[in-house]
Amino acid sequence: MKNVNLKEKIMKVFKNILFLVVLFYVEFVNAQDDCNKSVLFPRFNEILPKEVCIPNEYVISFLDFEDLNEDDKKDCIISYWKKNEFRKDGDTTFYRIYLQMPDSTFVLKKTLSNLEPLYFKSYSDDYEVKDSMLRELHFYYSYGGGEFDLTFKKNQIILLFDVAAMTGVKVMFQWSSEKEDWLLIQEQNYLGNRCVVQKYYEPKVLKGKRSIDEFNMLDYLK
């Protein structure tokens, strides 16, 4: 009788373990299915780290590798926006920075939604924006025509954007090991446009250094 009870207990434990294994497998498969790796350019598929996943309805539009935190390892930077069939005025382009670990895997460090103007089908000042809440934002973005240049280089993120006809701003963010973040360290106005800068004015070195998370392009456009 004792042997029978023991066998029943063993079988019960075995069934519980089997159930957990099956449950884990199902969750793993579902997680894999939920990992959207859609890319705008097929060549990205060859170099996209396996750790990268983006929300559904989005597509990866930019992919680059650069050492952004001064550890001599190439980190991964992507941007993603909504697929054309879902994209509409006021949508956001997101950037993600994945830091490379000593074992060559990648870990998501930061998701940024403030490095590009909001999307509009046109930034022309005569473009009619139907949404009244977006109309004012479009008005400010139209000053610079939605034009910008974003560069990732060793431990720095540099952004140039036009704020009006023949004038613009260059901002520089630099990695801080102490804060483990990219801080705004310099602002510099320029004459011309972001494609052909005719003259850079004296840079403004900032004392109260702010996180890149706090950056807002509209602060310079209004």
Secondary structure, DSSP 8 states (H G I E B T S, - for coil): -HHHHHHHHHHHHHHHHHHHHHHHHHHHHHHHHH-B--BSSGGGGGT--TT--B-TTEEEEEEEEE--SSSSS-EEEEEEEE-TTT--TT---EEEEEEE-TTS-EEEEEEES-SS----S---TT---S-HHHHHHHHHHTTTTT-EEEEEETTEEEEEEEEETTEEEEEEEEEETTTTEEEEEEEEEEEE-SSSEEEE---EEEEEEEEGGG--THHHH-
